Amino acid sequence: MKTIATLIVVAAVGCGSAAIPTAKMTDAKSEIKAADAVGAENVPQAALHLKLARDEVKRAEALLKQGDEEEADLMLDRARIDAELAMTLSRGADERARATEATRQVEALSHD
């Protein structure tokens, strides 16, 4: 009876740890899609971080296949952060462009 209980605990722990990289994989890929959606590819600094995020997801997938869940988990954290940074940089570039355009319009009106 003790052996069965031990096996159940080991199986539950094993399944729980596998769920962590799976959830983080989903999060990282969602952040990458969000960065794509705001045009990160069109902003050089953002595009760099977006590429890093994609590469880190690929590396995490390879690590998971090798059974290195701990390293994959860390790589997925990096991927998510790089994708978030790409999105932030992209939004910042968009806001700067809008501010520049607004300034240009104000200057044009003041010359009239």
C-alpha positions as YAML, in Angstrom:
chain: A
units: angstrom
residues:
- id: 1
  name: MET
  ca: [0.00, 0.00, 0.00]
- id: 2
  name: LYS
  ca: [2.86, 2.37, 0.83]
- id: 3
  name: THR
  ca: [4.44, 1.68, -2.55]
- id: 4
  name: ILE
  ca: [1.26, 2.64, -4.39]
- id: 5
  name: ALA
  ca: [0.97, 5.89, -2.41]
- id: 6
  name: THR
  ca: [4.61, 6.70, -3.19]
- id: 7
  name: LEU
  ca: [4.05, 6.06, -6.90]
- id: 8
  name: ILE
  ca: [1.00, 8.32, -6.90]
- id: 9
  name: VAL
  ca: [2.97, 11.14, -5.23]
- id: 10
  name: VAL
  ca: [5.88, 10.74, -7.67]
- id: 11
  name: ALA
  ca: [3.50, 10.75, -10.64]
- id: 12
  name: ALA
  ca: [1.68, 13.82, -9.37]
- id: 13
  name: VAL
  ca: [4.93, 15.71, -8.83]
- id: 14
  name: GLY
  ca: [6.14, 14.70, -12.29]
- id: 15
  name: CYS
  ca: [2.94, 15.86, -13.95]
- id: 16
  name: GLY
  ca: [2.96, 19.11, -12.02]
- id: 17
  name: SER
  ca: [6.45, 20.03, -13.15]
- id: 18
  name: ALA
  ca: [5.61, 19.25, -16.78]
- id: 19
  name: ALA
  ca: [2.65, 21.63, -16.58]
- id: 20
  name: ILE
  ca: [4.90, 24.56, -15.64]
- id: 21
  name: PRO
  ca: [6.92, 24.64, -18.89]
- id: 22
  name: THR
  ca: [3.73, 24.00, -20.89]
- id: 23
  name: ALA
  ca: [1.99, 27.00, -19.30]
- id: 24
  name: LYS
  ca: [5.09, 29.14, -19.73]
- id: 25
  name: MET
  ca: [5.38, 28.04, -23.36]
- id: 26
  name: THR
  ca: [1.84, 29.25, -23.95]
- id: 27
  name: ASP
  ca: [2.58, 32.56, -22.19]
- id: 28
  name: ALA
  ca: [5.78, 33.15, -24.17]
- id: 29
  name: LYS
  ca: [4.08, 32.39, -27.49]
- id: 30
  name: SER
  ca: [1.17, 34.68, -26.60]
- id: 31
  name: GLU
  ca: [3.57, 37.52, -25.81]
- id: 32
  name: ILE
  ca: [5.33, 36.96, -29.14]
- id: 33
  name: LYS
  ca: [1.99, 37.16, -30.97]
- id: 34
  name: ALA
  ca: [1.12, 40.35, -29.08]
- id: 35
  name: ALA
  ca: [4.47, 41.91, -30.04]
- id: 36
  name: ASP
  ca: [3.80, 40.95, -33.66]
- id: 37
  name: ALA
  ca: [0.36, 42.53, -33.45]
- id: 38
  name: VAL
  ca: [1.74, 45.92, -32.37]
- id: 39
  name: GLY
  ca: [4.30, 45.93, -35.19]
- id: 40
  name: ALA
  ca: [7.47, 45.01, -33.33]
- id: 41
  name: GLU
  ca: [9.02, 43.77, -36.58]
- id: 42
  name: ASN
  ca: [9.02, 47.36, -37.87]
- id: 43
  name: VAL
  ca: [11.05, 48.82, -35.00]
- id: 44
  name: PRO
  ca: [14.72, 47.74, -35.11]
- id: 45
  name: GLN
  ca: [15.26, 47.40, -31.33]
- id: 46
  name: ALA
  ca: [11.90, 45.69, -30.88]
- id: 47
  name: ALA
  ca: [12.58, 43.36, -33.81]
- id: 48
  name: LEU
  ca: [15.84, 42.29, -32.16]
- id: 49
  name: HIS
  ca: [14.09, 41.34, -28.93]
- id: 50
  name: LEU
  ca: [11.31, 39.63, -30.84]
- id: 51
  name: LYS
  ca: [13.89, 37.50, -32.64]
- id: 52
  name: LEU
  ca: [15.55, 36.68, -29.31]
- id: 53
  name: ALA
  ca: [12.17, 35.61, -27.91]
- id: 54
  name: ARG
  ca: [11.49, 33.33, -30.86]
- id: 55
  name: ASP
  ca: [14.97, 31.80, -30.62]
- id: 56
  name: GLU
  ca: [14.53, 31.26, -26.87]
- id: 57
  name: VAL
  ca: [11.22, 29.46, -27.42]
- id: 58
  name: LYS
  ca: [12.90, 27.16, -29.96]
- id: 59
  name: ARG
  ca: [15.73, 26.52, -27.49]
- id: 60
  name: ALA
  ca: [13.21, 25.78, -24.73]
- id: 61
  name: GLU
  ca: [11.42, 23.30, -26.99]
- id: 62
  name: ALA
  ca: [14.73, 21.52, -27.63]
- id: 63
  name: LEU
  ca: [15.51, 21.49, -23.91]
- id: 64
  name: LEU
  ca: [12.11, 19.98, -23.14]
- id: 65
  name: LYS
  ca: [12.73, 17.23, -25.68]
- id: 66
  name: GLN
  ca: [16.02, 16.52, -23.90]
- id: 67
  name: GLY
  ca: [14.17, 16.34, -20.59]
- id: 68
  name: ASP
  ca: [15.79, 19.48, -19.12]
- id: 69
  name: GLU
  ca: [12.63, 21.09, -17.78]
- id: 70
  name: GLU
  ca: [14.44, 23.40, -15.36]
- id: 71
  name: GLU
  ca: [16.58, 25.00, -18.08]
- id: 72
  name: ALA
  ca: [13.57, 25.13, -20.43]
- id: 73
  name: ASP
  ca: [11.61, 26.90, -17.71]
- id: 74
  name: LEU
  ca: [14.30, 29.57, -17.41]
- id: 75
  name: MET
  ca: [14.55, 29.94, -21.19]
- id: 76
  name: LEU
  ca: [10.78, 30.46, -21.41]
- id: 77
  name: ASP
  ca: [11.01, 33.20, -18.79]
- id: 78
  name: ARG
  ca: [13.62, 34.92, -20.94]
- id: 79
  name: ALA
  ca: [11.47, 34.50, -24.05]
- id: 80
  name: ARG
  ca: [8.44, 36.04, -22.38]
- id: 81
  name: ILE
  ca: [10.47, 38.98, -21.09]
- id: 82
  name: ASP
  ca: [12.09, 39.60, -24.47]
- id: 83
  name: ALA
  ca: [8.68, 39.50, -26.17]
- id: 84
  name: GLU
  ca: [7.27, 41.94, -23.60]
- id: 85
  name: LEU
  ca: [10.24, 44.24, -24.17]
- id: 86
  name: ALA
  ca: [9.71, 44.05, -27.93]
- id: 87
  name: MET
  ca: [6.09, 45.05, -27.45]
- id: 88
  name: THR
  ca: [7.02, 47.94, -25.14]
- id: 89
  name: LEU
  ca: [9.70, 49.22, -27.51]
- id: 90
  name: SER
  ca: [7.29, 49.05, -30.41]
- id: 91
  name: ARG
  ca: [4.60, 50.96, -28.55]
- id: 92
  name: GLY
  ca: [7.17, 53.54, -27.44]
- id: 93
  name: ALA
  ca: [8.28, 54.10, -31.03]
- id: 94
  name: ASP
  ca: [4.65, 54.52, -32.09]
- id: 95
  name: GLU
  ca: [4.02, 57.05, -29.33]
- id: 96
  name: ARG
  ca: [7.16, 59.02, -30.27]
- id: 97
  name: ALA
  ca: [6.03, 59.09, -33.89]
- id: 98
  name: ARG
  ca: [2.60, 60.40, -32.89]
- id: 99
  name: ALA
  ca: [4.16, 63.04, -30.64]
- id: 100
  name: THR
  ca: [6.47, 64.14, -33.44]
- id: 101
  name: GLU
  ca: [3.53, 64.40, -35.83]
- id: 102
  name: ALA
  ca: [1.48, 66.39, -33.29]
- id: 103
  name: THR
  ca: [4.41, 68.77, -32.78]
- id: 104
  name: ARG
  ca: [4.74, 69.21, -36.54]
- id: 105
  name: GLN
  ca: [1.02, 70.00, -36.83]
- id: 106
  name: VAL
  ca: [1.18, 72.55, -33.99]
- id: 107
  name: GLU
  ca: [4.19, 74.23, -35.61]
- id: 108
  name: ALA
  ca: [2.39, 74.32, -38.97]
- id: 109
  name: LEU
  ca: [-0.65, 75.95, -37.36]
- id: 110
  name: SER
  ca: [1.43, 78.53, -35.53]
- id: 111
  name: HIS
  ca: [3.05, 79.62, -38.82]
- id: 112
  name: ASP
  ca: [-0.33, 80.28, -40.45]
...
